[in-house]
Amino acid sequence: MALVSRRLDRIRVTFDEPSLVANAGLLLVATLAERLSIEQLVNDTVRLTGRVGGALPGRKVLTLVHAIVAGASHIDHANLLRAGASASVLGHKVMAPSTLGTFLRAFSFGHVRQLEAVTAEVLRRAWAMGAGPGERRLVVDVDSTICEVAGRKKQGASFGYTKVRGYHPLVATRSDTGEVLHARMRKGSAHTSRGMHRFIEELLPRLRRAGASGEIVLRCDSGFWSNDILQVLSRLDVRFTMGVRTGNVAVAKAIGEISEDAWSRIDYVEDGIAEVAATTYKGRRLVVRRTRLVGPDQKLWPDWRHFAFLSDLEGTAVELDAFHREHARVELAIRDLKEGAGMEHVPSGEFCANAAWLCCAVLAHDLVRWAALLGGVVKAGTGVVARTVRIQFLAVPARLVNRSSARTLRMPEHWPWRDAFDRALRTLRAIPAASG
């Protein structure tokens, strides 16, 4: 029988070191949050005066945001920021979870809109610092998602068309960076198109105010197909690709009238055939992709399956089809919002509290990306995964000490990403503070 090593059993464990910081890399995100003046912006914008838990909203929002950046998915997880000297790298007092829960429950519908205004202004400030598209083309992907919940005590959570109990928020993301540009919490029973008209009307002016001066292209699937939204896009001079339902009688008729010699073969699936063609539908360009299995599997689905979308963009049908298929990137951003920014769980039993939590998650999600982009951790136009940034730059243990009257974070020797961390911190510290 092999001998069992007892060396690990000889290690003693004590929790008595007041100068340790578990997530010292939060200094990067906290530095950017300070440059963006988020705490003061929240204090000036979110008016919870007279409501229980409404005092000092800025530091409470930042506590939630920094906790989410560190990996929190529950309000109680904010306690990780209160251990050791962790609060010293944040630039604000860390509030207790019980205080944060009371704070979130103080939100009404109007207060959530105030917090959404904060996210819009923070977006403008971050883009003014160099994170924005400027005059370049901005591609925006809009979709809805399901935030699943357990139990029946979540206000507004219910079963939707997916047969999953939860909430059904709308999310707009930036294609090249994965930033969340706007998000809106909705009840679980909300239809995909519900509230979309107003959401788009808020989103597009928000992007213009934030500094997007070039062409804006919006991509969405057939769940958002409506004449009202098409009229909004036309009025606001926004280009689009918008999925349509091929089960619609008029759409099916338009597809059926496409001649066989109009179809172009594309590389799409290994075990099937895919072809693309273009026609018109009610005066708009309709691009259609049809697919069919080949070989032994053809018996499973012998007929053509069609997917179609409307577009006012220039280019061939093949080019537009390839462009619209990139709409799938929105799923990566939404997944990161859930897994990397706390939206895998909605913590409160009250709907408005969860809507406020979504706003905090959006801030956390975007701060990670802006810190990585502005700090030079990733190149412009490169996607960011919060988990990767957290492992390499944020979840760095350190000891806070005084060296020659200077406070110093002593981080692990031979940390693989130390040079990139140092460069990012110097770069972020060189950014001038945002003006109101």
Summary of the structure (lengths in Angstrom):
residues: 436
radius of gyration: 24.6
end to end distance: 71.0
largest distance: 80.7
contacts: 1379
relative contact order: 0.15
helix: 44%
strand: 18%
